[in-house]
Amino acid sequence: MKYYIIAGEASGDLHGSNLMKAIKNEDSQAEFRFWGGDLMQAQGGDMVKHYKELAFMGFAEVIMNLRTILGNIRFCKKDILQYRPDCVIFIDYPGFNLRICEFVKKAGIKTFYYISPQVWAWKSGRVKTIKKYVDRMFVILPFEKDFYKKYDYTVDFVGHPLLDVLKDMPDLNESEFRKTHGLSTKPIIALLPGSRKQEIRKMLSAMLSVEKDFTEYEFVIAGAPSMDKEFYQQFLSSHVKIVSNQTYSLLRISQAALVTSGTATLETALLNVPEVVCYKGSRISYEIAKRLIKHIRYISLVNLIMDRLVVQELIQNDLNYNNLKKELTKITQSDYQKKLKKEYDELRHKLGDSGASKNTAHLLVEELKKG
């Protein structure tokens, strides 16, 4: 069968690649055409556009690039009709994907959504669109099944794909890793400032402001796969290192981390690394988001899943030098780290077993076989 997949971010590329691999185990004749990245490309098929061309963040940035976004939507619709797949699989990326989903459904093509948009946080009106145009939704957060049930829409909880990714990681030789990347023997504080230029500009200077107060540690930036190393240089002193496209390996040898809100907060927790969650957007984007987001007490996935404050969140004006120094000091203390890792154990339990990609692929292919 022919599968058309749309992933618009680095995380979507990761989970899309694992889903493609699982689909091939279910359907030996599978053919793929996709919007994604290098990981999906490695699974075979034809890449239409790389997610690097699609990375627009926040309300203001979207408005500034509206012509490009609308052009991509028109092109995508035309490309799907020409390819005529058996189904289209949407991976998160709701601003783009929900527009395409309506078009695809009306064209008589099966629609599957893997990794739900965060409609439980804001834009709950999108549930009506999902009910109308998504044939089957596969969710990865345990509370999402109950959320959709309130709207009389049945979804499949398949487990979280990060559990698969982390389970399959090879052994890591820490001394070799440090040598390869020119790192010292000091304990490491990892900095995860995001994957887009806009958020890196906002986050990295704040994160680095406390470096001088933690001289017993080495601060190391996790370089995003979509970003050239040269971009980071404008923010750095000469002794701050960058490790590109090796975030999981870096986290595995880190004592603590400063993490921009997003999927990375959950990745960091599942790797047992104490963290401070950071977020600072443009003033316009933040003010609009604050008015639209309802009934949500936290921004990090860790706290949302646990439904309580497990990792500290420093948002907008609270992300400042004094608060960052205080919270980083706290999470580097051994007693606090032991307590936090017990919370992380409970987090893993709530996320269920591994096998999200396999579960989704099986359900998806079975649905297609029904015709």
N, C-alpha and C positions, 0 to 999 in steps of 0.2 A: 504494500500500500504506500501511498504518497503522503508525506507529512510536511506541513508548512509550520514552522515554529518562529515565534517572535519574542526575543529577549532583548531588552534595551539597556542593560546594565551589566557590570562585571559579575555580580552575584547571579544574575539570570544566565549568563554564559556558563558559569560553573554548574548550576543545577540543570540547565538545558543539556549540557554535555553528558551528564550522568543519566538523564532521562533518555537521551538518544541511545546510549549504550544499552540501557535496559529494554528499550523498544526493539532493538535489533535481536535481543535474546528471545523476544516474544514473536517477532515477525522477521524472518530471515530475508524477506524480499523488500524490507523497508527502504524507501528513498526519501531523502531529506532536502528541503530548501529552507533557508532560515535567515533571520536577522539575529546576530549574536557576536561571537568573538572567537579568539584563537582556540579555546578549549572545545567549542562546538565544531570548529573547522577540523580539528584533529579526529573527530568521529566520522568525518566524511560528509558528502553532500555538497550543495552549492550555497555559499554565503552571499546574500543579497547586499547587506550593509553591515559594517562593523559598529558595535555599540558606541565606539569613540565618536562617531558622527552624530550620535543621538543624545549626548549628555548635556541636557539643559536643566538647571536646578533652580527651584524657587519661582515665585510668581513673577517677579520683575524680570528675571532672566528669560522665562518662557515668553513673555510679551515681547521682549527685544528680539527674539528669534522666531517669532510667530510665522513669518513667511517660509522659513526653512522647514518648520514642523508641519505646516499645512501641505507643503510640497512633498514631504516624505509620506504623509497620509495618502495623498492622491496616487503617488507612485506605488505604494504598498497594495492598495486596492487593485490597481491595474495588474500588478505582478501576480497576485493571487488568482485572478481570473484567467490569466494566461497559463499558469501552472496547473490549475484545476486539481488541487489536492483532495484526498479523501477526508482530511480534517485539517483544521488550523488549531495549533496549541499556543495559547497565550501564557507567558510567564511574567507575572506581576506587571510592572510598567503600565499602570492603569490609564493615565492620561491619553496615551497613544492606543493601547490595546482595546479599550472599551469602544473607541470610535470605530476601529476596524471590525470588532466583534459583531456589531449590529449589521454592518455591510455584509460580512461573511454569512451570517445566519440567513439574511434575506436572499443571498445568492444560492441557498440550498446546500451549503457545505457544513459539515459537523463542526461544532465549536467546543473546545475543551479549555478550561482555565486551570493552570497549575501554579499554586502560590497566590492566594487571594489578595486583591487590593485591600488596603487597610480601611475598609468601609466602616469598621467598628469604631474607628477613631474620628473620622470625618467623612463628609459626603455620603451619609447613609442612604441618600436618595439613589445612589448608584446600585443599590440592591435591586431596585425595580428593573434596571437595565440588565443586570446579571441574570435575574430570573427569566427575563424575556428572551435573551439572546445567547446565554451560555447553556449548552446541553448538559454539561457535567462539570462540577467544580471540585478540585482536589485541594484540600486545605492542609496546612502544615503546623498550625498552632491549635492546641487542644480546645481553647475557648471559642474558636471560630465556628465549630459545629453547632454549639448552643446558640451563638449569635444568629446564624442563618435560620435556625429552627424557629426563632421568634418571628421571622418573616415568611414562614411556611415554605421554606426552600431547603431541600435535603442535599447535603454535601458529604463528601467522603474525606474523613481525616486519615491521612496516609502516613503520618509520622513526619519528623523534620529531616530534610535531606542533609543537613549539616552533620547529623549523627553518622550517616554513611561516609561522608567525606573524611571525618576525623577518625572513624574506625579503620579506614583503609590506608592511613598514613604510614609510610615506611619508618623504620627506626632512624633516629637522628643522632649523629656523632657531633656532640656540642663543640668539642675542641676543634674539629675540622671545619665546622660551620663558622666559628669565630675567626679562624685563620683565613678562610676563603674570603670573608667580608671585612677583614682588617679590624676586627673588634678586640678590645682589651679583655682582661680577665675580670673586670669589675662586674658586679650584678647589673642587669640591664633594665631600664625603664623604656618600654616600647611606646612610640607615639604613632597613633593611627589617625591622621588628620582628614581622612576621606579620600575619595577617588576622583573628584572633579576640581578643576582649578578654582572655581568660586569658593568652595568650602575650604580648600587647603589654604587659600589666602586668608580666610577668616580665622581658621583654627590654629594654624601652625605657630604663629607668633605668640599667641596666648599660651600654648603648651610649652614653648621654649622659654617663656619668661621665668619659669621656676628652676631652670637648669642650674643656675649658679648656686642654688640653695641645697643641691643634692650632689655634691662633688664626689661622693663615695660611689655614685652610680654612673653608668654610661647611658646617655640618651640616644636611642637609635630610632630613626624614622622608618616606618613600613611604607616603602614606595609603592604606589598603586600601579597595576599592570598597564593602565591606560595612560600613564604619565611618564614623560622623559625625566631622567635624573636631573638634567640641567635646570628644569623648572624650579626644583627645590632649593637650588644653590642661593637664590636671592634672599632666602630667609635664614641662612645658616651661618654659624661661626665655623671656623676651619676644622674643629675637632668633633663636630656632630656628624655621625655616620648615617648613610642611607642604605637600606637593604631592599632592593626592588623585587617585587613579585615573589616574595618568600615570607609572606605575613605569618602563616601558620608556624613555620619553622622558627621565626623570630619570637613569636609568642611562647613557644614551647620552652625557650630558654630565658624568658623574662621573669623578673620578680614582681613587676607591676606594669600597668599600662594606662595611658590617657587616650580615650577612644571617642571619636566623633559618633554621635547617635546614628543608629542604623543597624544593619545586620551584624556589623563588626562587634557590637556590644554582646551579642549572643555567642558569636564565635570565640571571643575572649573568655567569656565565662565557661564555655564548654571545654576550653583548654586549661581551666583551673587558674587563670591569671586574675588577681585582684585588679580592679579597674575603677577609674573615675570617668563617668560619661559626660561628654562635653557637647554643647551645641550653641552656635551663634550664627544667625542668618542676617540678611539685610534687614533693616528696620521695617521696610514696607512688607516684605515677605513674612516676617515674624508677627507683625500686627494683624495682618490678614489671617494667618494661620491660627493665632490665638482666639480670634473671633469665630472661626469655623469649627475648630476642634471642640467636641462636646463630650462630657462624661468620662474623660480620660485623665487619670491622675498622674501618669508617667509617660516618658517618651522612649525609654529604653525597653527593648524586648524582654530583657531579664526581669525587670520589675513588673511589666505587663503580664507575663506568664505566671509569675509568682503571686501577683496581686498584692504586693507590698514592697516597701523600699528595701531592696537588697544591696544595690550598688548606687552610690551617690550620683545625682544628676546636677550638673551646673549648666544652667540654661541662660542664654542671652546676657543680661547685666550681671548675673551671678557668676558667670565665667570671667573671673578676674584673678589677678595675681595672689591676693590674700587667701581667697577661698581655695584656689588650686593648690597652693602651698600646704594649707591645712589638711585638705583631703588626701593629698599624695603622701604626706607624712603619716596619716592614719593607716592607709592601706599597705604601707611598707612595714608595719609592725607585725611581728610573728604571731602574737595572740589574736590579733584581728584577722590575719590571713587564715588561721585555723578555723575560726568561726565562719568566715565567708565560704570556705571550701565545703563545709557541711551544707550550706545553703545551695551551693552549686550541685551537690549530689541530689538534692531534692528537685532542683530544676531539671536535671536529666531524667529523673523518674517521671515528671509531669509530661515530658516531651514524648514518652513512649519508646518503643523499640526502633532500631534502625530498619532500613528497607523501604524508605519513602519512594525512591526512584523505581524500584522493582514493583512495589504495590501500585503505583500510578500507571506504569506501563502496562501491567496486567489488566487493570480495570479499563484502561483506555482502549487497548486492542480488542478486548472482549466486547466492548460497546460497539466498536466498528464492525466486528464480525456479525452483529445482530442486523446490520444493514440500515 
